[in-house]
Amino acid sequence: MNDPQFRRQLEGYGLTTASILYRIPDHPHLLQEFIWQEYDLFPEFPILNRFVAFWKREIEGALHSIRVAHNRLITPAELRMIGAEFRLH
């Protein structure tokens, strides 16, 4: 159980996808799309907010809009403890 992504899912993180539209610095009338995907917490989205702050601080392309989709891949109903484990050799 050393997979950090699985551990994050058990802690309540879900897969978050953001479609970021931004203006191309040399041609501000054109929009470009950037897809960002990471495990994040709904509804605060602290990791996405850090990325957007980084973008505003370090990247020249002005943000136009951000569309976010989020899905918890593991829900409490899907995870349950088992009473025994049997192995066949």
N, C-alpha and C positions, 0 to 999 in steps of 0.2 A: 504494500500500500504506500509506495513512495512516489506515486504519480501526483505531482502538485496540482494539475488541473482537476483530477478526480477529487482530491482533498478539498479544493475550492468549491466544487459543486456540492459536496456534503456540508460545507459551511454556509450554503445559501446563495452562492454566486451562480449566475446563469450566463449563457452565451449572449453577448450583446454585439449587434452589428449596426454600424453607423454609416450612412451614405452621406458624405460630406461634399457639398458643391462649393467650389471656390473660384475666384476670378484669377485668370492667368495674368501674372504681373506685367508682361509685355503687351498683352492685349486684354485690357480690363473689361471689354464688352463680351468676351468669350468666357464660358463656364467650363470647368473641368470637374470630373467626379473622382473622389478618392473613397475607397471602401476600407473601413477600419473594423476589425473584429477582435474581441478579447472577452474574457470572463469578467463580469462586473456585477455590482449589487444594484438591484432595482429598489426604490425609485431614485436614489441619490446619484448613482453612476459616478462614484469618486474617480475611477480610473479614466473614464471618458472625459470627465471634467479636467483632469490633469493633462490629458493629451490635447484638449482644445486650448488650454492655457499655454502649453508649449507651442502649439501652432501659432497662436496670436503673437507670442513673444519672439519666435525664431524664424517663421516662414513668411515670405513676402506675399503669398497669395491671400488676398482678403476673403474671409468666409462669406458665403452667400446664404447657405442654409445647411442644416443638419437634420437628417431623418433617422430615427433610432428604432430598432426592433430588438426585443429582448425575449428570451425563453429560458425558463428553468428546466434544465434537462433531467434532473433527478428531483422528484417531489417526495415528500414524506410517505405517501401511500405506496411508492414503488420500492422503498427500502425497508426491510424488516429483518429481524434477527431470526436465525434458524436454531432449532434445538439440538441438531446433531449433524455430523458430517460423515459420510460413508465413502470409502475409496476402494475401488476395485483395481487389482493389479493385472 
